[in-house]
Amino acid sequence: MTGVRRRPAALLALAVLLGASVALSLAVGSRSVALGTVVDVLRHPGGALAATTDGAVVLTQRLPRTVLGLAVGAALGVAGALVQAVTRNPLADPGILGVTAGASFAAAVAVGVLGASATGGGVWAALLGALLASVLVQLVGSSAAGSRGRGSPVQLLLAGLALGAVLAGLTSALRLSDPEAFSALTAWESGVLADRGWSGLVAVAPLLAVGLVVALVLTPALNAIALGDDLAAALGARVWLVRASAVLAVTLLAGGATAAAGPIAFVGLMVPHAVRWMVGPDQRWVVATCAFAAPVLLLLADVLGRVVLRPGEVPAGVVTAALGAPVLVALVRRARVSAP
Amino acid sequence: MSATTTSTRTTTAAVRRLPVLGLPLRRRPLLVGALLVAACLALAVVALGTGDYPLTPLQVVQAALDPSAGFARTVVLEWRLPRVLAALAFGAALGASGAVFQSLTRNPLGSPDVIGFSTGAYTGALLVLTVGGVSTAFASATGSATGATGGGAATTAGALAGGLLTALAVYALARVRGAVQSYRLVVVGIAATAVLHAANTYLLLRARTEVAMAGAVWGAGSLSTTGWGDLTWALGALVVLVPALVLLAPALRQLELGDDAASAHGVRVERARLALVVVGVALVSVVTASSGPIAFVALAAPQVARLLLRGPGLSLLGSALVGALLLVSADQVSQRLLQGVPVGVVTVVGGGAYLLVLLLVRARRTA
């Protein structure tokens, strides 16, 4: 129970980090804005300062981008915690398992082929794609275990890899065969937070909110699931209902996040591990803390992406992959991979 | 893990040997091999004859043999032959390389594209192009100029270095207390692929626009820009690598039986393994340097060859033939059915679907 004793310090550190990363995200970029100016602009959005270039940059670009980072980060972190808890697989992540690839493929078809709008039909298509992909990966990944209903960690990972490869290939085939129709989608390829304004976020905000609520309601039952399906059933948890709700929540969270920012992998892998180390294995704490810890990672990755290639930018999804893959290596090198 | 896979392999082979169409076992590889060669040749002739200037198979042969055939000869020999030859040679190289690594790791998933060597080779080539500023290499890689063999050498060297370093890193990271468990190898490989993919995106983003545009097409894995210039370079490298592989094949066969058995048969295990890794990575690197990363051929070809040959181990020659056949067909699909979508996209979709099926079948068997 070392995690329990760390809780107060961990939460305090997390709050500080979250504040710092929001501040960095608002201030740092191809045009640096002083922190004092940022605060002034935010306090008086209609004031004279807001009319300056600095003010416009903060209000119309950095602010939507930061809020999007907060929402998408929280969604991905919670989705990762849920997937790891339900599959009892420490290597699970909506990005690695191909859920986000499913969402972006479906969105690409809807927007590029069927002519839906990126904030309307595209979002629903992304949700459908995320749902189908997560169900398919679960089926392939867990069929090895038969009655025990639990695939080996690697089986699930490979199924996700294969599905992700197929879907990413199909997406790029669509894109390359008709570059005109898909020019709007190129930014979706690798998870970009920039230049999306408020419309994309507004379109998915209700979905993310519902997903977060479902996730939080599920947490006590997830503690029971962690003991194994049989024991959970003996404790009164309706296992299939919990699993189905978890898939629903992951679909809403990962699908919504992908519709808003493109596929971003590894956030959902890294954050739950760090959080379990900080607050212990209780899923109620893990899920709630992930919602605050994951945005820190995503915002910092986004800021890093702005710094390394000035005046250009590296997409946040590329940075999270570069940061997250070493974590995957570290996890698999541990002699015993701890169950979530 | 490795011991159990080997034993199930031998038992399934023993069961399957008896009812093989009434053929004695030894004739099967010959027959299958001959059929594969015939299929490759037939597809090649078809590929040489299709396009904006269609030719019948007979006309193709005539144009190739008759120096006075004029325009048809130019179309067949200058425009189409480099691409078809590249598909055959690169497919064979990828298939053979896949067989080497799948044998070494004793794991059907331990192929260079799954464990990240192809992506690493691409990173190496990209580094040479964007950071090293080898503009002639870039011209040759994208086909906008022909005959820049010096640049081809630089990219190939970069790809080789990238592939070898990735192989070294993946093996080192997958090794825990002196043992490389196959599941760990695969997961480390997936992670390495992710990091290298991020690095490639970064390199392309910071490159000049025209370099980045062409690099992105190349990065999808395309044969469309292959001309005689860089093909001669790649074929020259393969001519060196193939005899090396032939020399190493007996050692590979022994290593499949386990390290102890191999060393009892006089194989110097570590040296043979190192040489095989170098040759396997070199095969992938040559292909990657000239056509970009073409995924999943190395994964699928050896397993398809094993199904066809029904032998206990992986056949290098069979894998190479199947690889050639797969890549020529994939290239035809990409050219004729999909309006020139890069062939790498076709192999990713086909190979990814194949991997899903492989996982399902494996799951059934162990359940």
Interface residues (C-beta under 8 A of the other chain):
Chain A: L91 I96 V140 G141 S143 A144 A145 G146 G151 S152 P153 V154 Q155 L157 L158 A159 L161 A162 L163 G164 A165 V166 A168 G169 L170 S172 A173 L176 S177 S190 A265 F266 V308 L309 G312 E313 V314 P315 V318 V319 A321 A322 G324 A325 P326 L328 V329 V332 R333 A335
Chain B: L109 V114 L173 V176 Y183 R184 V186 V187 V188 I190 A191 A192 A194 V195 H197 A198 A199 T201 Y202 L205 R206 A220 A295 F296 L338 Q339 V341 P342 V345 V346 V348 V349 G351 G352 A353 L355 L356 L359 L360 R362 A363 R364 T366 A367
